[in-house]
């Protein structure tokens, strides 16, 4: 190993993990991108599923800010459609890449 490779190894092992986004938790309603904030209430399950079948995306409407985040992966959201949830994951632009989704209490 040469002395020129040491800075590269430092960045690879120490600086990159610091730059990566940490998991965070959001609380809100699962609805669809067509209805948005208007669909963020109890009883929106059938509407959200119907809109997604017609091409809309499942989204989270965050409780505190009313911001709308597209959810990824989409195929794991349907059981929670219309529900009030806690979602853990990372935010990439307006896409919430989640690792955990569970009903909010």
N, C-alpha and C positions, 0 to 999 in steps of 0.2 A: 504494500500500500504506500502510495506516495503522499507527500505532505500536501499536494494540491487536491487530493480527494477528501481530506479532512473537512474543509468547509462544506462540501456537498453532503457528506454524511451527517454533519451537524444539522443542516437544514432538513434533511430527510427524516431524521429521528426526533428532533426537538421542535423545530419551528412549524412544520406542517400540522402536527396534532393541535397546536395552539390555535392555528388559523381555522380549523374545522369548526363547523357550527355544533353547538351542544343541543341535546334534546331539551325541549320545552313543552309545557302543557297548556292547551287552550280549552276554554269551556264555551259551548255554544250549541246551536241547533243545526242538524243536518237537513238541508233542503236541496234545491236544484238551482242551477245557474240561470234558468229562465225566470223563476219566481223570486229568487234572491231573498232580501230582507222580508218581503211580504209573506214568504213561506216559513219564516222562522217562528213557529208556534206549535203547540200540541195539536195533533190531528191532521198534520200535513203529509202523513205517510203515503197515502194513495196518490196524491198529486205529485209528490216528488218522484215516486217510482214511475209514474206515467210520463212525466216530462223527460226523465232520463231515457226511457225507451224511445222517445221521439228525437233524441239527440242532445239533450242538455247534459251537463255534468253534475255530479254530486258536489256540493260545496258545504263549508262550515260558515255560519254567520256567528261571529264571536259575540258573546254577551255584552261585554263592556264597551266595545268600540263600534259594533255593528259592521266591522270589516268582513269582507267575503273572501274566503280562501278556497281555491279548487283543491280537492283532495286526491292524493295519490298513495296507494293504488285504488283505483275506482272499484275494482271487483270485490273489495272487502267492505264496502260501505253500505250496500243495500240492506242488510239486516238492521241497520241503525237509522234508516231513512225516516225523517220526521221526528227523530228522537233528540233529546237533550243529552249531550255527551261531553266527556273529557277526552281529548285527543293529545297524545304525546308524539312528538316528532320534531322535524326540522323544517324551517321555512326557507324556500328558495324562490325569491320573488313573491308571487301571489299563490304559489303552490305549496301546500302543506304536505310534506312527505312523512306520513305517520308510521309509527311502529306499534302503536297501541291505541285502541279505541274502546271505550267502555261507557255505560250509562252514567250520567251525572246524578248525584244524590241531591 
